[in-house]
Amino acid sequence: MKYFRQILVYAKPYKIYGVLNIISNIFYALFGTLAFVSLMPMLKVLFKTAQPITTKPSFEGISKLGDYIENSINYFITIKVNTQGEMTALLFMIIIVISTFLLKNIFGYLAMYFITFLRNGVLKDVRNELYEKTVDLPLAYFSEKRKGDIIARISTDVLEIQHSFLSILELIVREPLMILFTIFAMLALSPQLTLFVFIFIPIAGFVISLVGKKLKRQSDKVQKEQGYFLSILEETLGGLRVIKGFNAEGYFNAKFKESTSRFYRFSNSLLNRQNLASPLSEFLGIGVIAVLLWYGGSLVLVSKTLAPDAFIVFMGLAYNILTPAKAISKAVYGVKKGDAAAERVLEILHTISPLADKKDAIEKEGFNSAISLENISFKYEDEYVLKNFSLEIPKGKTVAFVGQSGSGKSTIANLLTRFYDVNKGSIKIDGIDIRDLTKKSLRNLQGLVSQDSILFNDSIKNNILLGINNKTDDEIMNAAKIANAHEFIVEMPGNYNSNIGDSGNKLSGGQKQRLSIARAVLKNPPIMILDEATSALDTESERLVQDALEKMMKNRTSVVIAHRLSTVQKADIIVVLQKGKIIEQGNHEELIAKNGVYTKLVEMQTL
């Protein structure tokens, strides 16, 4: 329960429900025991074994508790029979028995009622924090993790934790109390018979624990495999066009079936072990009952030291222990499964983001002078992508980065937005290291249009707004006009309220890119970062998008990562990169005059 204890912290806001559950469980256990004890007076009336006692008995200490209870019951029966007759007394006893069973079930329901709020509250809060943490973690974290595994942790693992909350409260409160109250009642009836229960219950518990030893490890395997096949499903849905185009359905079917076959084996092993708990505990319990029948029968029939009615009630109480004992054995397994799930959830929650804001991080509101890249070096894994790279980008200027694939162009965009941190050197805005700024204020200064138009399954309006809540419909429309998107939007059936489908699949590549630009225009940041924003477009779409970009970049500081050189000819500074270093720098005319690498790149693209 090492990991599960850490999850219990999330129950604090709902502790009132936990307290009410415990109180209800105490009464459930109490009336559950009294329900069987209350049978004894009825049996005495039926068997006519009650010794007539007309004087109210007095309590003479715990050692004579059994005698006191028996004499009190006999006194009560004697008074009832003498004053109201045997049938009336019997009817009264039946009403008491029914009432105790009714109260037991009412409190059982209340216990479940209150625990529902606690369990679902914990489920909600853990899921919310897990999602928040997932969104906050850096991109580098997800390059090593499968998306399907993250989905499995947020969905099935958290659900397993929720189910385990019921198990742990049964384990701690209700069932142990039921056993405790029942044993007190059994001791009062016959200490000798109760001794047998104390001998056999630990033996049964030891046998059950042997079965459950490997449960956590098996449960961990099942949950990991579930994350794996969810990853395959997520990748399949994302790449369905390519899978069909390359006739790769067979390969992916085989891969998925292999994973589900492993899941099948692991689940069978886990569930068979778990299902063994109930029959095993019941069989061991019946074994105890058999011994009690033999020994108790000898006390009734041979030594005559135990009354038949007391023996019947005692056997009922002994069987009453079996149900909570079975529940405890199942709860132990539930907690072990929950602990395995909690470990996987806490792994994400306890991950420390290397990009977390400093305690004294600055909230910067405006951009005044320049962006400075000072001797920066960066590597994703082992090899440096950028080496001792320095550049100043003055306010209001457009700086374009060009070069072959792998030269480090897109890495600069990732570092400026602080999706990654530099390994050496620093990036400064107005002389302040961006690591000293809050991520929120840094990204408020920036607008991003990437090569992949990331759109969401929502309306056009909400895709343009994307987290900005203080904009009017006119402002949204003006942003769309600047992005050359208004014309195609008004032709759609729902206008700005049209749903664009999953990842914007109802739109063309050029339309998706223009919506991305409209989103950046509406944000109206002082710094614009364009990461190969036109590289995936046809000539007509490129012309419209390029026109939209030029409108957007007016009076702004712009960083342009370009593959197509036709899009950067108007830039104030063009930086030519090769293997993470600057090899040429200047405007279009200056670089053409140099007749160097830039000129060769232009000639290649012209051809």
MILUMKOL-860601 format. One record per residue (C-alpha): residue in one letter; x, y, z. Coordinates in steps of 0.25 Angstrom, whole numbers, plus 2048, in hexadecimal, padded with zeros to 3 digits. Each point is the difference from the previous one (the first is absolute). Layout:
% MILUMKOL-860601
 gutor  xx  yy  zz
     A   X   Y   Z
...
***
This chain:
% MILUMKOL-860601
 gutor  xx  yy  zz
     M 800 800 800
     K 80C 809 7FF
     Y 7FA 807 7F3
     F 7F2 7FF 804
     R 802 808 80D
     Q 805 80C 7F8
     I 7F3 800 7F8
     L 7F8 801 80D
     V 805 80E 801
     Y 7F5 803 7F5
     A 7F5 7FB 80A
     K 803 80C 809
     P 7F5 809 7FA
     Y 7F6 7F5 801
     K 803 7FC 80E
     I 7F2 803 805
     Y 7FB 7F5 7F7
     G 80B 7F7 806
     V 7FC 803 80E
     L 7F1 7FD 7FD
     N 804 7F3 7F9
     I 808 7FC 80C
     I 7F4 803 809
     S 7F6 7F9 7F7
     N 809 7F4 800
     I 801 7FF 80F
     F 7F1 7FF 801
     Y 800 7F7 7F4
     A 809 7F6 808
     L 7F9 802 80D
     F 7F2 7FD 7FA
     G 806 7F5 7F8
     T 805 7F9 80D
     L 7F3 803 807
     A 7F8 7FB 7F5
     F 805 7F2 803
     V 800 802 80F
     S 7F2 804 800
     L 7FC 7F2 7FA
     M 803 7FA 80E
     P 7F4 805 808
     M 7F7 7FB 7F5
     L 806 7F3 800
     K 7FF 7FF 80F
     V 7F1 803 7FE
     L 7FF 7F5 7F5
     F 808 7F5 808
     K 7FA 805 80D
     T 80F 7FF 806
     A 7FF 80D 807
     Q 803 7FF 80F
     P 7F5 808 807
     I 807 80C 807
     T 7F7 80A 807
     T 80B 809 806
     K 807 809 7F7
     P 80F 7FB 800
     S 80C 809 803
     F 80D 802 7F9
     E 80B 7F9 808
     G 80C 803 7F7
     I 806 7FD 7F2
     S 803 7F2 804
     K 7F1 7FD 802
     L 7FB 807 7F4
     G 7FB 7F4 7F9
     D 7F8 7FC 80D
     Y 7FB 80F 801
     I 7FB 800 7F1
     E 7F9 7F2 801
     N 7F9 804 80D
     S 7FC 80D 7FB
     I 7FA 7F9 7F4
     N 7F9 7F6 809
     Y 7FA 80B 809
     F 7FB 808 7F4
     I 7F9 7F3 7FA
     T 7FA 7FC 80D
     I 7FA 80E 802
     K 7FA 800 7F2
     V 7FB 7F2 801
     N 7FA 802 80D
     T 7F9 80D 7FD
     Q 7FC 7FF 7F1
     G 801 7F1 7FD
     E 809 7F7 7F7
     M 7FB 804 7F2
     T 801 80F 803
     A 80E 7FE 806
     L 804 7F8 7F3
     L 7FA 80B 7F7
     F 807 80B 808
     M 80D 7F8 7FE
     I 7FE 7FF 7F1
     I 7FE 80F 7FF
     I 80D 802 808
     V 807 7F7 7F6
     I 7FA 806 7F4
     S 804 80E 805
     T 80E 7FD 803
     F 802 7FA 7F2
     L 7F9 80D 7FA
     L 809 809 808
     K 80C 7F8 7FB
     N 7FC 802 7F1
     I 7FD 80F 802
     F 80D 803 806
     G 807 7F7 7F5
     Y 7F9 808 7F5
     L 804 80D 807
     A 80F 7FC 801
     M 800 7FD 7F1
     Y 7F8 80D 7FE
     F 80B 809 807
     I 80C 7F8 7FA
     T 7FB 803 7F2
     F 802 80F 801
     L 80E 7FD 806
     R 804 7F7 7F5
     N 7FB 808 7F5
     G 806 80D 806
     V 80D 7F9 800
     L 7FF 7FB 7F2
     K 7FC 80E 7FB
     D 80C 807 807
     V 80A 7F6 7FC
     R 7FC 800 7F2
     N 800 80F 800
     E 80E 801 806
     L 805 7F5 7F7
     Y 7FB 808 7F3
     E 805 80D 806
     K 80E 7F9 802
     T 800 7FA 7F2
     V 7FD 80D 7F9
     D 80B 807 809
     L 80B 7F6 7FD
     P 80A 803 7F5
     L 800 7FB 7F2
     A 80C 7F8 803
     Y 7F9 7F7 80A
     F 7F6 7FC 7F5
     S 80A 7FC 7F6
     E 804 7F5 80A
     K 7F2 7FC 804
     R 7F5 7F9 7F8
     K 7F3 808 7FF
     G 7F7 7F4 802
     D 808 7FD 80D
     I 7FD 80E 805
     I 7F1 7FE 7FC
     A 7FF 7F3 807
     R 806 806 80D
     I 7F6 80C 800
     S 7F4 7F6 7FD
     T 801 7F2 804
     D 80B 801 80B
     V 7F9 80C 807
     L 7F3 7F8 7FF
     E 807 7F4 807
     I 804 809 80B
     Q 7F2 805 802
     H 7FB 7F1 801
     S 80B 7FE 80A
     F 7FB 80B 809
     L 7F4 7F8 803
     S 809 7F4 803
     I 809 807 80A
     L 7F4 806 808
     E 7FA 7F2 801
     L 80E 7FA 804
     I 802 80B 80B
     V 7F2 802 806
     R 7F4 7F8 7FC
     E 804 7F2 7FF
     P 80A 800 80C
     L 7F5 806 809
     M 7F6 7F6 7FB
     I 80A 7F5 804
     L 804 807 80D
     F 7F1 802 805
     T 7FD 7F1 7FB
     I 80C 7FB 809
     F 7FB 808 80C
     A 7F2 7F9 7FE
     M 806 7F3 7FE
     L 809 801 80D
     A 7F4 804 808
     L 7F9 7F3 7FB
     S 80B 7F6 801
     P 80F 804 802
     Q 804 7F1 7FE
     L 7FA 800 7F2
     T 806 80E 7FD
     L 80E 7FB 802
     F 7FE 7F7 7F4
     V 7FD 80C 7F8
     F 80D 807 805
     I 808 7F4 7FC
     F 7FB 7FE 7F2
     I 7FE 80E 7FB
     P 80F 804 800
     I 803 7F3 7F8
     A 7F5 803 7F6
     G 806 80E 7FF
     F 80E 7FB 7FD
     V 7FB 7F6 7F5
     I 7F9 80C 7F9
     S 80C 809 801
     L 809 7F6 7F9
     V 7F6 801 7F4
     G 801 80F 7FF
     K 80F 802 801
     K 802 801 7F1
     L 7F3 808 7FD
     K 807 80E 800
     R 80A 7FC 7F6
     Q 7F5 7F9 7F7
     S 7F8 80C 801
     D 80B 809 7FC
     K 802 7F8 7F3
     V 7F2 800 7FC
     Q 7FF 810 802
     K 80D 802 7F8
     E 7FB 7F7 7F5
     Q 7F3 807 7FF
     G 808 80D 7FE
     Y 808 7FA 7F5
     F 7F4 7FB 7F8
     L 7F9 80E 802
     S 80D 806 7FA
     I 7FF 7F7 7F4
     L 7F1 804 7FE
     E 804 80F 802
     E 80B 7FF 7F5
     T 7F7 7F8 7F7
     L 7F5 80A 800
     G 80A 80B 7FE
     G 807 7FA 7F4
     L 7F4 7F8 7FA
     R 802 807 7F2
     V 80F 7FB 800
     I 7FC 7F2 805
     K 7F6 7FE 7F5
     G 809 807 7F5
     F 80B 7F6 803
     N 7F7 7F4 802
     A 805 7FF 80E
     E 7F3 7FB 807
     G 806 7F2 802
     Y 80C 805 807
     F 7F8 809 80A
     N 7F5 7F5 802
     A 80B 7F6 803
     K 807 80A 80A
     F 7F3 803 807
     K 7FC 7F1 801
     E 80E 7FD 806
     S 7FD 80B 80B
     T 7F2 7FB 803
     S 805 7F2 801
     R 80A 804 80A
     F 7F5 808 807
     Y 7F7 7F3 7FF
     R 80B 7F8 807
     F 803 80A 80B
     S 7F1 803 803
     N 7FD 7F1 801
     S 80B 7FE 80A
     L 7FC 80C 808
     L 7F1 7FD 800
     N 802 7F2 803
     R 809 803 80C
     Q 7F6 80B 804
     N 7F4 7F7 7FF
     L 806 7F5 808
     A 7FF 809 80C
     S 7F1 7FE 802
     P 7FF 7F1 7FF
     L 80C 7FE 808
     S 7FC 808 80B
     E 7F2 7FA 800
     F 806 7F2 800
     L 809 803 80C
     G 7F4 806 807
     I 7F8 7F4 7FE
     G 80B 7F8 805
     V 800 808 80D
     I 7F1 7FF 801
     A 801 7F0 7FE
     V 80A 800 80C
     L 7F6 809 808
     L 7F4 7F7 7FD
     W 808 7F4 805
     Y 805 806 80D
     G 7F4 809 802
     G 7F7 7F4 7FE
     S 808 7F8 80B
     L 7FE 80C 80A
     V 7F1 7FF 7FD
     L 7FD 7F1 7FF
     V 80B 7FA 809
     S 805 80A 80B
     K 7F3 808 7FF
     T 808 80D 803
     L 7FA 808 7F5
     A 7F1 802 7FD
     P 7FB 7FC 7F2
     D 7FA 80E 7FD
     A 80E 806 804
     F 807 7F6 7F7
     I 7F7 804 7F4
     V 802 80F 802
     F 80F 7FD 802
     M 801 7F9 7F3
     G 7F8 80B 7F9
     L 80A 80A 806
     A 80C 7F7 7FB
     Y 7FA 800 7F2
     N 7FE 80F 801
     I 810 801 801
     L 801 7F9 7F3
     T 7FA 80C 7F8
     P 809 80B 805
     A 80C 7F6 7FF
     K 7FD 7FE 7F2
     A 7FE 80F 7FD
     I 80E 803 807
     S 807 7F5 7F7
     K 7FA 807 7F4
     A 803 80E 805
     V 80F 7FC 803
     Y 800 7FC 7F1
     G 7F9 80D 7FC
     V 80A 808 808
     K 80C 7F9 7F9
     K 7FA 803 7F2
     G 7FD 80E 804
     D 80E 802 806
     A 806 7FB 7F2
     A 7F7 80B 7F9
     A 804 80A 80A
     E 80F 7FE 7FD
     R 7FD 803 7F1
     V 7F8 80C 803
     L 80A 806 80A
     E 80B 7FE 7F7
     I 7FA 80B 7F7
     L 7FB 809 80C
     H 80E 7FF 806
     T 808 803 7F4
     I 807 80D 801
     S 800 809 7F4
     P 80E 806 7FD
     L 7F8 80C 7FA
     A 7F8 803 80C
     D 800 80F 804
     K 80A 805 80A
     K 7FA 805 80D
     D 804 80E 7FD
     A 7FC 800 7F1
     I 7FD 80D 7FA
     E 7F3 803 7FA
     K 804 808 7F3
     E 7F5 808 7F9
     G 807 807 7F4
     F 80B 7FF 7F6
     N 809 80C 7FF
     S 80E 7FE 7F9
     A 805 7F3 7FB
     I 801 7F1 801
     S 80E 7FB 803
     L 805 7F2 7FD
     E 80E 7FF 808
     N 809 7F5 7FD
     I 7F5 7F6 801
     S 803 7F1 7FE
     F 7F5 7F5 800
     K 7FE 7F1 7FE
     Y 7F4 7F7 800
     E 808 7F4 804
     D 80F 7FE 7FE
     E 804 809 7F4
     Y 7FF 80F 801
     V 7F6 806 7F6
     L 805 80E 802
     K 80E 804 804
     N 804 80D 806
     F 7F5 807 7F9
     S 7FF 80F 802
     L 7F6 80A 7F9
     E 7F8 80D 803
     I 7F2 802 7FB
     P 7FD 80F 801
     K 7F1 804 803
     G 7F8 802 7F4
     K 809 7F8 7F7
     T 7FD 7F3 7F8
     V 80B 7F6 801
     A 800 7F4 7F8
     F 807 7F3 802
     V 803 7F7 7F4
     G 809 7F4 7FD
     Q 7FF 7F1 7FD
     S 7F8 7F6 809
     G 807 7FD 80D
     S 807 80E 800
     G 7F9 804 80D
     K 7F5 809 7FB
     S 7F4 7FB 807
     T 808 7FE 80C
     I 802 80F 801
     A 7F0 801 800
     N 7FF 7F5 80B
     L 80B 808 809
     L 7FA 80E 7FE
     T 7F2 7FA 805
     R 807 7F9 80B
     F 7FA 7F2 7FC
     Y 80F 7FC 803
     D 80B 807 808
     V 80E 803 7FB
     N 80B 7F7 805
     K 80A 80C 800
     G 7FF 80F 7FE
     S 7F3 808 801
     I 7F4 806 7F8
     K 7FC 80E 805
     I 7F5 809 7FE
     D 803 80E 803
     G 80C 7FB 807
     I 7F8 7F7 809
     D 803 7F1 7FF
     I 7F3 7F9 7FC
     R 803 7F5 80B
     D 7FD 80B 80A
     L 7F3 804 7FA
     T 7F3 7F8 802
     K 7FD 7F7 7F5
     K 7F2 806 7FF
     S 805 80E 7FE
     L 80B 7FC 7F6
     R 7F6 7F9 7F8
     N 7F6 80C 801
     L 80B 808 7F8
     Q 800 7F6 7F5
     G 7F7 7FB 7F5
     L 803 7F2 7F9
     V 7FD 7FB 7F3
     S 806 7F3 7FD
     Q 801 7F7 7F4
     D 7F6 7F6 805
     S 7F3 808 802
     I 7FB 7FB 80E
     L 7F1 801 800
     F 7F5 7FA 809
     N 7F3 7F9 7FE
     D 7F8 80D 803
     S 7FA 80C 7F9
     I 808 809 7F7
     K 7FE 80B 80A
     N 805 7F8 80C
     N 80C 7FC 7F8
     I 804 80F 7FD
     L 7FD 804 80F
     L 808 7F4 806
     G 800 805 80F
     I 7FE 80E 7FD
     N 7F2 804 806
     N 800 80F 7FF
     K 7FE 802 7F1
     T 7F4 804 7F9
     D 7FA 7FA 7F3
     D 805 80C 7F8
     E 80E 7FE 805
     I 7FF 7F1 7FC
     M 7FB 804 7F2
     N 80B 80B 7FE
     A 80B 7F6 804
     A 7FA 7F6 7F6
     K 800 80B 7F5
     I 80F 803 803
     A 803 7F1 7FF
     N 7F8 7FF 7F2
     A 7F7 7F6 807
     H 7F2 808 801
     E 7FC 7FC 7F1
     F 800 7F1 802
     I 7FB 801 80E
     V 7F3 807 7FC
     E 7FE 7F6 7F5
     M 7FF 7F5 80A
     P 7F2 7FB 805
     G 801 805 80E
     N 809 80C 7FD
     Y 80A 803 80C
     N 7F8 7F5 808
     S 803 7F5 7F6
     N 807 7F4 807
     I 80D 7FD 7F8
     G 801 7F1 804
     D 80B 7F8 807
     S 80D 808 7FE
     G 7F9 809 7F6
     N 7FE 7F5 7F6
     K 7F4 807 7F9
     L 80A 80B 7FB
     S 80B 800 7F6
     G 80F 802 804
     G 7FF 80F 7FC
     Q 7F3 802 807
     K 806 7FA 80D
     Q 80C 808 7FF
     R 7F9 80D 7FE
     L 7F7 7FD 80D
     S 80D 7FE 807
     I 805 80D 7FC
     A 7F2 807 804
     R 802 7FA 80E
     A 80E 806 801
     V 7FB 80E 7FA
     L 7F5 800 80A
     K 80A 7FE 80C
     N 807 80C 7FA
     P 80E 7FD 807
     P 80C 809 7FE
     I 809 7F4 7FC
     M 7FB 7F7 7F5
     I 807 7F2 7FD
     L 7FD 7F9 7F3
     D 805 7F2 7FF
     E 800 7FC 7F1
     A 7F2 805 7FF
     T 7FE 7FF 7F1
     S 809 7F3 7FD
     A 7F4 7F7 7FF
     L 7F8 808 7F7
     D 7FD 801 7F1
     T 803 80C 7F8
     E 7F3 807 801
     S 7FE 7FD 80F
     E 80E 805 802
     R 7FD 80D 7F9
     L 7F4 802 809
     V 807 7FC 80C
     Q 80D 808 7FD
     D 7F7 80C 7FE
     A 7FA 7FE 80D
     L 80D 7FE 807
     E 805 80D 7FA
     K 7F4 808 806
     M 802 7F9 80D
     M 80F 803 801
     K 7FF 80F 7FE
     N 805 808 80C
     R 804 7F3 807
     T 80C 7F9 804
     S 800 7F3 7F8
     V 808 7F4 800
     V 7FE 7F8 7F3
     I 805 7F1 7FE
     A 7FF 7FE 7F2
     H 802 7F5 7F6
     R 7FB 807 7F4
     L 809 80B 7FD
     S 7F6 808 7F8
     T 7F9 803 80E
     V 80C 807 806
     Q 805 80A 7F5
     K 7FA 80C 807
     A 806 7FC 80E
     D 809 80B 806
     I 80A 7F5 804
     I 802 7F3 7FA
     V 809 7F6 808
     V 805 7F4 7F9
     L 803 7F4 809
     Q 808 7F3 7FE
     K 802 7F6 80A
     G 7FB 809 80C
     K 80A 80C 7FC
     I 7FE 80D 7F9
     I 807 800 7F2
     E 7FA 80C 7FA
     Q 7F8 80C 804
     G 7F9 80C 7F9
     N 7F4 804 7F8
     H 7FC 7F9 7F3
     E 808 80A 7F7
     E 80D 7FF 808
     L 800 7F1 801
     I 7FE 7FF 7F1
     A 80B 809 7FE
     K 809 7F7 808
     N 7FD 7F4 7F7
     G 802 7F7 80B
     V 7F7 7F5 806
     Y 7F3 808 800
     T 802 803 7F1
     K 801 7F1 7FE
     L 7F4 7FD 808
     V 7F8 80A 7F8
     E 805 7FA 7F3
     M 7FC 7F2 804
     Q 7F2 804 803
     T 7FF 808 7F4
     L 804 7F4 7F7
***
